């Protein structure tokens, strides 16, 4: 198994089906924070649906259309980073993240996003990476800004979440922009 060090006591590594119990325990800790902004935790409401989530990403990884990574801090899963959408043929991907409170404020998410941007835009040669978030989610907006993304617009009333229509802000960075920005960190 591979792991990428993101700090002295944290690492990014694949999050896979065999880690179901650890993933579900983490989602239980993260649920209140995550459910506020995205539907990811709601998709893992019990062990069976959590297994389905992990298997869906394993299938996407096998098809080269997505991938799921966990962020471990002091050997405890505290968040994750993913490609919910990865299309090598069109040259586009989307990066998403989530975290429980114990994973916030350490720079883990920003560092993980930079690693995924490097992989998609430099190593794989994709042309564009997107970031979708609720424009009221200040932490998510801050990550997009820190990695050099450009706000491209807001899709008003884009999806239903927790019984309310939600806006979605779209951020993106192009391969040449990332190549220039990445040298600054």
N, C-alpha and C positions, 0 to 999 in steps of 0.2 A: 504494500500500500504506500502511496506517496503522500507526503505532507509538505506544505510550504510554510515556513516560519513567517508569521506576521508581526510578532513581537517576541521579547525574551520568554514569555510564558503563554503564547497563543499560536495556533496554527490553523491553516485552512487545508481541508482534505475532503475527498469524496464522501458524500453521505449516501449510504446504500441500504438496501432492504434488510440486510442482516443486523443493522443497527436500530431496528424498529423500537425496541423498548426504550433505548436512550433517546431516540427522536421523539417518541410520544411523551415521555416525561418532560423533555425540554419544551415541547409545544404546550403542555399544560402550564408550565411556568410562564411561557411567553404569551399565552392566549389573550389576556386582557390588553396587553400592549399591541399585539399584532392585529387582533380583530378590530381595533379602533380604525385602522387604516386600510387593511387589505383582507382578502378572503382566504388567504393561505391557511391559517390555523383552523378556520371553519371547515376546511376540506379534510382535516384530520381530527374529527370529533371523537373518535374512538379508535381502538387498536386496528380494527379492520380497515377503516377509511385512512388511517395513518399508513398502513401497509400499502394500500392502493396508491397513495400519494408517492411513496418511495418507489413503488414498482413503475408507476407512470414515468417518473424521471429516469429510472433504469432503462425503460423502453426507449425513451427519447435519446438517452446517451447512446444506446446501441444503434439507433437510426441517425445519429449525428444531428439531432434537431433540438436538443436541450441537455441540461446537465445540472446537477444539484451538488452543492458543497456545504459542509458544516464548518462552523467556526468554533474551535475548542479553546477555552481559556482555563489554564491550570487543569487540563484533562477533563473538563466539563463542557458539554455542548451548550453554547450560549447564543448561537445565531447561525445564520447561513447566508449564502450568496448563490445565485443561480442564473442560468440562462433559461427563462421560461420559453423563449423562442430563439432558435438558432438556425439560420438558413444560409448555409455556405454557398449554395448555388446563386441566390440573389445577392449575397454579400451583406446581409443584415442580421442583427441579433438584438435581443432585449436583455438587459441585466436587471435582476431584482434582488432584494435583500429583506431580511427580517432579523430581529434580535429580541431577546428577553432583557429585562432591566440590567442584569449582571453583565451583559455584553455591551452596554452603552458607555460612551464617554472615554473609550480607550483607543479609538482610531481603528478598531478592527474592521469595521464595515468599509471605511474609505480605502484602507489598504487592500482589502479583499476585492473591492470593485476595480482598483487599479490593476490587480493581478488578472482579473477576468478581461479587462480592456486590453491588456498586453497580449493575452492569449488570442482573443478574437481578432483584434485589429492588426497586430504585428505578426504573431506566429501563424495564424490561420489566414491572414490577408483579407478579412472582411472589410467592407467599405464604410460601414456605419453601425454604431451601437446606440440603442435607445434606452431611456430610463423613463418609466411611467410612475406617476405618483399623484396623490391628492394634493392640490396646491396649498392646502392648509397644513400639510405635514412638514413642518419647518425642518425637522431633522433630515428628512429625505431630500428636500430641496437643497439643503446645505451640502449634502454629499454630492449631488449633481454639480453644484457650483465648484466644490473643491477639486473635482476631477476634470474640470474644464469643459463641461457640457454647456450647450446653448439651449435656452428655453425656446421651443418652437411654437408653442401654443397650448391652449386649453380646449379639450373636448368637453363641452358643457353637457351635463347630465348623461355622462357616458355609460354608466353601469349602475345596477342596483346593488347596494350593500347595506346590510343591517336595516332593511326596510326603507331606505332613502336613496334617491337618485344622487350619484356622486359625479363630480367633475374629475377629469384626469388631465394632468399636465404632462406634456410630452417634452422631454429633453433629449438631446442627441449630441454625439461627437463623431466626426468623420475621421477616417484613418490618418490623413495628413495632419489634422488638428491634434490628434492624440500623439502622433510622432513628435510634434513640436512641444506639447505640454509635458509629456512624460519625462523629458530630460530635466525638468525643473524639480522633480522629486527624487 
